Amino acid sequence: MALLKKLLAFRDPHRAARESLHRQAIERTRLDPLQNAKAGSRELIRIVSEQLHSRGDTRPESLLCALGALAGFACQVSARTNAFAHGMPQRDYLAEDLGLLLFGMEYSVWGLVAGAARHNGCLQFPEPAEIWAHVGKTVGTPEFGIPRVPGQHAARQLPADYLRLFWPMLKPVIARYCSNPAHWPIMCSLALQQAIEKVQGRIDAEMAMRMALESALPMARIHADFS
């Protein structure tokens, strides 16, 4: 059997190259545990950009709104998965986990978005606690999930609309890059961070950050079932 494997390997000139690439990928993942999330984030921004453009939606605000919606909802999915894994009622884990995923970790939505905005010259940051409080106050009302930005900076659709469009489409892509839902918020937030970099020159960094957060935070609280 060992001899047969050697013969097969010898007869397939591409096998050694494939195995070498596979070993390199494993080694990169060992050195950088977020490699898959980073690679997946680039795929997310590519797909969302192409899908928006195919619909004639080229506004930078729409890209930020769509990716913000994905990042926020990914936080909710991750928190719910964690609650289920611990056999605890979701309400016992949800608030604490959402706080960490949205604001309290190095790779939180806030941390990555603020880093990109700062890098592009943002000096005055939106207050995340105020946005989060507004989300809580508007749950169940017509104002829920409507980004509070000037009319000229409105996305073509609301965050919930983009979420319904893109989450069923992109969940398999997200899961392919990161099988652990704990990494989904990081992947989506990295895509959002890259989007802020991408739209510079077309929208002010502070406004880009506000659109990102005003889209992400309510989608972390939305009641949605995509099963």
C-alpha positions as CSV (number, residue, x, y, z in Angstrom):
1,M,0.0,0.0,0.0
2,A,2.8,2.4,0.9
3,L,4.5,1.6,-2.4
4,L,1.3,2.2,-4.3
5,K,0.9,5.6,-2.7
6,K,4.5,6.5,-3.7
7,L,3.8,5.4,-7.3
8,L,0.6,7.4,-7.4
9,A,2.3,10.5,-6.0
10,F,5.1,10.1,-8.6
11,R,2.6,9.8,-11.4
12,D,0.8,13.0,-10.3
13,P,3.2,15.9,-10.9
14,H,0.8,18.4,-9.4
15,R,0.3,16.5,-6.1
16,A,3.6,17.6,-4.5
17,A,2.8,21.2,-5.3
18,R,-0.7,20.9,-3.8
19,E,0.6,19.3,-0.7
20,S,3.3,22.0,-0.4
21,L,0.6,24.8,-0.6
22,H,-1.5,22.9,1.9
23,R,1.4,22.7,4.4
24,Q,2.2,26.4,3.9
25,A,-1.5,27.3,4.6
26,I,-1.4,25.2,7.8
27,E,1.8,26.9,8.9
28,R,0.4,30.4,8.2
29,T,-2.7,29.5,10.2
30,R,-0.5,28.4,13.1
31,L,1.4,31.6,13.0
32,D,-1.7,33.8,12.5
33,P,-4.9,32.2,13.9
34,L,-7.0,34.9,12.2
35,Q,-5.6,34.2,8.8
36,N,-8.9,32.5,7.7
37,A,-11.0,35.4,9.0
38,K,-8.8,37.9,7.2
39,A,-9.0,35.9,3.9
40,G,-12.8,35.5,4.4
41,S,-13.2,39.2,5.0
42,R,-11.7,40.0,1.6
43,E,-14.1,37.6,0.0
44,L,-17.0,39.2,1.8
45,I,-16.2,42.7,0.7
46,R,-15.6,41.5,-2.9
47,I,-19.0,39.7,-3.1
48,V,-21.0,42.5,-1.4
49,S,-19.4,45.1,-3.7
50,E,-20.1,43.1,-6.8
51,Q,-23.7,42.4,-5.7
52,L,-24.4,46.1,-5.0
53,H,-22.8,47.2,-8.2
54,S,-24.9,44.7,-10.2
55,R,-28.0,46.3,-8.7
56,G,-26.8,49.8,-9.7
57,D,-26.0,50.6,-6.0
58,T,-22.5,52.3,-6.0
59,R,-23.0,54.5,-3.0
60,P,-20.2,54.1,-0.4
61,E,-22.8,54.4,2.3
62,S,-24.6,51.3,1.0
63,L,-21.4,49.2,1.2
64,L,-20.8,50.4,4.8
65,C,-24.5,49.8,5.7
66,A,-24.5,46.3,4.2
67,L,-21.3,45.1,5.8
68,G,-22.2,46.8,9.1
69,A,-25.4,44.9,9.1
70,L,-23.5,41.6,8.6
71,A,-21.0,42.4,11.4
72,G,-23.8,43.3,13.9
73,F,-25.8,40.2,13.1
74,A,-22.7,38.0,13.2
75,C,-22.2,39.2,16.8
76,Q,-25.7,38.0,17.7
77,V,-25.3,34.6,16.0
78,S,-22.0,34.1,17.9
79,A,-23.5,35.1,21.2
80,R,-26.5,32.8,20.8
81,T,-24.2,29.9,19.7
82,N,-22.1,30.4,22.8
83,A,-25.2,30.5,25.0
84,F,-26.4,27.2,23.5
85,A,-23.0,25.6,23.9
86,H,-23.1,26.4,27.6
87,G,-26.6,25.1,28.0
88,M,-27.7,28.5,29.4
89,P,-30.7,30.7,28.6
90,Q,-29.7,33.1,25.9
91,R,-30.6,36.1,27.9
92,D,-28.0,35.2,30.5
93,Y,-25.2,35.2,27.9
94,L,-26.5,37.6,25.2
95,A,-26.0,41.0,26.9
96,E,-22.5,40.2,28.1
97,D,-21.3,38.5,25.0
98,L,-22.7,41.2,22.7
99,G,-21.0,43.9,24.8
100,L,-17.7,42.1,24.3
101,L,-18.1,41.4,20.6
102,L,-19.3,44.9,19.8
103,F,-17.1,47.0,22.1
104,G,-15.0,45.1,24.6
105,M,-12.4,43.1,22.6
106,E,-9.4,43.9,20.5
107,Y,-11.2,42.7,17.4
108,S,-14.6,44.1,18.3
109,V,-16.7,45.9,15.8
110,W,-16.0,49.2,17.6
111,G,-12.2,48.5,17.8
112,L,-11.8,47.6,14.2
113,V,-14.0,50.4,12.8
114,A,-12.5,53.0,15.1
115,G,-9.0,51.9,14.1
116,A,-9.8,52.4,10.4
117,A,-11.5,55.7,11.0
118,R,-8.5,57.0,13.0
119,H,-6.1,55.9,10.3
120,N,-8.0,57.9,7.8
121,G,-8.1,61.1,9.9
122,C,-11.1,60.9,12.1
123,L,-10.7,63.1,15.1
124,Q,-14.2,63.0,16.6
125,F,-15.7,59.6,17.1
126,P,-19.4,58.7,17.5
127,E,-20.2,57.6,21.0
128,P,-20.9,53.9,20.9
129,A,-22.8,53.9,24.3
130,E,-25.2,56.5,23.0
131,I,-25.9,54.5,19.8
132,W,-26.4,51.3,21.8
133,A,-28.8,53.1,24.2
134,H,-30.7,54.4,21.2
135,V,-30.9,50.9,19.8
136,G,-32.4,49.7,23.1
137,K,-34.9,52.4,23.2
138,T,-36.2,51.9,19.6
139,V,-36.5,48.1,19.6
140,G,-40.0,47.3,18.5
141,T,-40.6,50.8,17.1
142,P,-40.6,52.2,13.6
143,E,-37.3,54.0,14.4
144,F,-35.5,50.8,15.0
145,G,-32.6,50.1,12.6
146,I,-32.7,53.4,10.8
147,P,-29.2,55.0,10.7
148,R,-29.2,58.5,12.0
149,V,-27.2,60.1,9.2
150,P,-27.9,63.2,7.0
151,G,-30.1,62.5,4.0
152,Q,-27.3,62.9,1.5
153,H,-25.4,60.1,3.3
154,A,-28.3,57.6,3.4
155,A,-27.7,54.1,2.0
156,R,-30.1,53.0,-0.7
157,Q,-31.7,50.4,1.7
158,L,-31.9,49.9,5.4
159,P,-29.5,47.6,7.3
160,A,-32.3,45.0,7.8
161,D,-32.9,44.9,4.0
162,Y,-29.2,44.3,3.3
163,L,-29.1,41.7,6.1
164,R,-32.1,39.8,4.6
165,L,-30.4,40.0,1.2
166,F,-26.8,39.1,2.1
167,W,-26.9,36.8,5.2
168,P,-28.5,33.8,3.5
169,M,-26.2,34.3,0.5
170,L,-23.0,34.8,2.5
171,K,-23.4,32.5,5.5
172,P,-22.0,29.5,3.6
173,V,-19.0,31.6,2.6
174,I,-18.5,32.8,6.2
175,A,-18.7,29.2,7.5
176,R,-16.4,27.9,4.8
177,Y,-13.6,30.3,6.0
178,C,-14.4,30.0,9.7
179,S,-16.2,26.9,10.9
180,N,-16.3,28.3,14.4
181,P,-19.1,31.0,14.8
182,A,-17.0,32.7,17.4
183,H,-14.8,34.0,14.6
184,W,-17.7,35.2,12.4
185,P,-17.9,38.7,14.0
186,I,-14.2,39.1,13.5
187,M,-14.4,38.2,9.8
188,C,-17.3,40.5,9.2
189,S,-15.8,43.4,11.2
190,L,-12.6,43.0,9.3
191,A,-14.6,43.4,6.1
192,L,-16.2,46.5,7.5
193,Q,-12.8,47.9,8.5
194,Q,-11.6,47.3,4.9
195,A,-14.7,49.0,3.5
196,I,-13.9,52.2,5.5
197,E,-10.5,52.2,4.0
198,K,-11.9,51.5,0.5
199,V,-14.4,54.4,0.5
200,Q,-12.0,57.1,1.7
201,G,-12.1,60.1,-0.7
202,R,-15.7,59.5,-1.3
203,I,-17.0,59.9,2.3
204,D,-15.6,61.5,5.4
205,A,-14.0,59.1,7.9
206,E,-16.3,60.2,10.7
207,M,-19.4,59.8,8.6
208,A,-18.2,56.4,7.4
209,M,-17.7,55.3,11.0
210,R,-21.1,56.5,12.0
211,M,-22.8,54.7,9.2
212,A,-21.0,51.5,10.1
213,L,-22.0,51.6,13.7
214,E,-25.5,52.8,13.1
215,S,-26.0,49.8,10.8
216,A,-24.1,47.2,12.9
217,L,-25.5,47.8,16.4
218,P,-29.2,47.5,15.7
219,M,-28.6,44.3,13.7
220,A,-27.0,42.8,16.8
221,R,-30.5,43.2,18.4
222,I,-32.8,42.4,15.5
223,H,-35.2,39.5,15.7
224,A,-34.5,37.6,12.5
225,D,-34.7,33.9,11.5
226,F,-32.8,32.8,8.4
227,S,-33.2,29.1,9.0
